[in-house]
C-alpha cells in the first residue's frame, strides 16, 4: 500500500494563513519550552520567599472577594426562611410567596401568645422554688429539733449518772437512833390497841339495861278514844 500523505512532521513556528483564528497561538503555547516539561506540584516546588509572598497575596485577594460577595448578598438574604438569593428578582418573588407569608404570620402569632405563656411559666417556676425552699426549711428545723432533743437526753443521762455515783455517808449513831425510833413506834402502837379494847369492854359493862316504863297518861288517852 502506497502512502500519499505527508511524511515529514509538522514544523512549529511557521505562520500559515490557512490556520484558524487563535490556532497559531495555541500551538505556540503548547510548544514553548516552559510548557514542554510537566508542571511541578506544590510539594515539589521549592518554598522560597517569593512563592510564599505570592501565596499570601492570592489568599488575601480571595478572602477579600468572598467578603465583598457576602456583603452584596446580604441584601438578598431572608432571615425568617434562612434562604439566600443571588438576584433581586428571585428575592422579590420569595417575599410574595405563600411559604414566606405563612412563616411570617406563624411567627407573629407565636410572639403574641408567647408572652402570656412565658409569664405563666415563670410564675409556676417561682412557686415551685418557694415550695422547695419551704420544704428545705422544715427539714432543717426538724433536724435541728432532733439534735437538740438528743443533746438534752444526753445531758439528762449524764446528770443521772453523776447523781447516782455520789453516795451520802451515814454515821453508826444515826442508824441506831433510827432503829430505836422504829421500836418505840411499834410499842406505842401495841399499847394503844390494847387500851382501846379495854376501854370498850368497860364501857359496855358500865352501860345499864333500858327498862320500859309505862306512861301515866296512857290509860286516859285510851278511854277518851
Steps between C-alpha positions, in 0.01 A plus 500: 500500500646832398477797746419824327484711823757734649800306618689781673375623842323831525740778576417743778546871479381530143236762445248335275208718390289188452480441880192618688474795736705435814636169379850633457503645852384169643777316319755750622380458861525122501829489309675756721797384707327591827204272429686207349586360842242387755377760740639442847273440796483736797701250705772481237535875468768649721356716776665834441408844629359603165268199482386558859421864425309401188290253696425759769394756241272250326343391831432860605345577163270198515394581856424860406292387204302259717427765763385746235273238346350423841434866567329534163290187551383607846243720330342191342502283814177406681560455875154358562529220243882472518538522121756680288424638152736638239262717302256768608224347289530167681496673838187700416326186378583330828359788707168473318486120529259305724781330693654828614168659597389187686820497706460871570142462630597199711787692659274796585239270656763317705647827628153627593409187700853440623502792743204371705628143506846624597358694794298199617804278472708743704230516769481122521875477522509759778227320695684171465820656630314651796349161588839336481655767722221459758547124494874534553438743788261253668749219460775717650278594798406136562864396486594779740226397745616139487855607573387714793287215639791258476725752673248545782467124544876462515526780758222341711669160489829655600337681792327179613827311487676771699224509765499118529875479536503746797426301827399667831698352801288406809640493854446193727332715767231615264421142396454390862282804573277418205467139618400612852237735360350217296482278811330774703240553231424129498461491881272803498286342235468183712404682821248719326322202351481324838372809681231550239366148550490532882318829479242349272436210740467723806269736317271219396492365855422838651198547281169410672223313332207710395166430681171574334291745718131524449370847447260643754281659238467189294165384648335838478579531140357156436176579684449822314529311176 
